Amino acid sequence: RNLEQHPGTGTYVTGGEESYGFLIGTDVRDKDAISATMLTAEMALYHLSQGKSVMDRLRELYEKFGYYEETQVSRYFQGASGKSIMNGLMAELRDHPPAKIGEVPVVTVKDYSDGTTTTMSSGDVAKNIDLPSSNVLQFILEDETVVSARPSGTEPKIKFYASINSVAGTPLDRAVADVQGRLAKVREWIDAQIARAEAAS
């Protein structure tokens, strides 16, 4: 929208979403498998001409810029008390944000309901998120891991998302092992928060 309102201020290249929808360029205004497929075929042909596969190139990018992996944990809370369990979980995370997740310190907490960012070390709160209000919490960890909590607005279901990356330049086998180990600890933390909320109901 900003690029439409201010032509010439930037270029939209591509975007993607959680369910693997892609939008290439601006000719189509919704997820478009045809343009994404054509770009993928062109990309595969280019790398083949260089004696590589797309996966070979992806591995090179991982080693140069860091290996990234994401996970999602979704939980549906059964019964009449389901919504209150979910709301209680969000309230606990909002009122008492964790100091650590998976043994890594939390540096920043973003609360998209009121547009604020809290710096954990100082307790400073800044109203600096210029997005529509949404019941989403995001925890930024010292190692750049991002953990987000987003409850459904229509049913007693909550989703946690985590994105973890390795340090750029790390050999790929070591980077994958490191990221997957840290990801497992984050999943353990998420499972523990859900179990605690259910036990408190």
Secondary structure, DSSP 8 states (H G I E B T S, - for coil): -HHHHSTTS----EEE-TTS-EEESSSSSS--HHHHHHHHHHHHHHHHHTT--HHHHHHHHHHHH--EEEEEEEEE--STTHHHHHHHHHHHHHHS--SEETTEEEEEEEETTTTEEEETTT--EEE---S---S-EEEEETTS-EEEEEE-SSSSEEEEEEEEE--TT--HHHHHHHHHHHHHHHHHHHHHHHHHHHHH-
